[in-house]
């Protein structure tokens, strides 16, 4: 159940048009779905959803039952349609010394 990081890519011909990764959380049934994205010219075609589905199927096949993801407000509706539930928010910020 503690496999390594998986990197996924979606191709259109010889060009990578989308990508994402899956990171198992060691010692748990949890995986993180990170870095999902699709080139702007290829959005709206189900590529992000297909990448998310493929990563989820791989997680389940390797014994993981739960997934988490920090997503943008663009990705969140897609993830929610696929069964994920928003449980909190994060606020990014940039810290620097005075």
Order of alpha helices (4+ residues) and beta strands (2+ residues): beta-beta-beta-alpha-beta-alpha
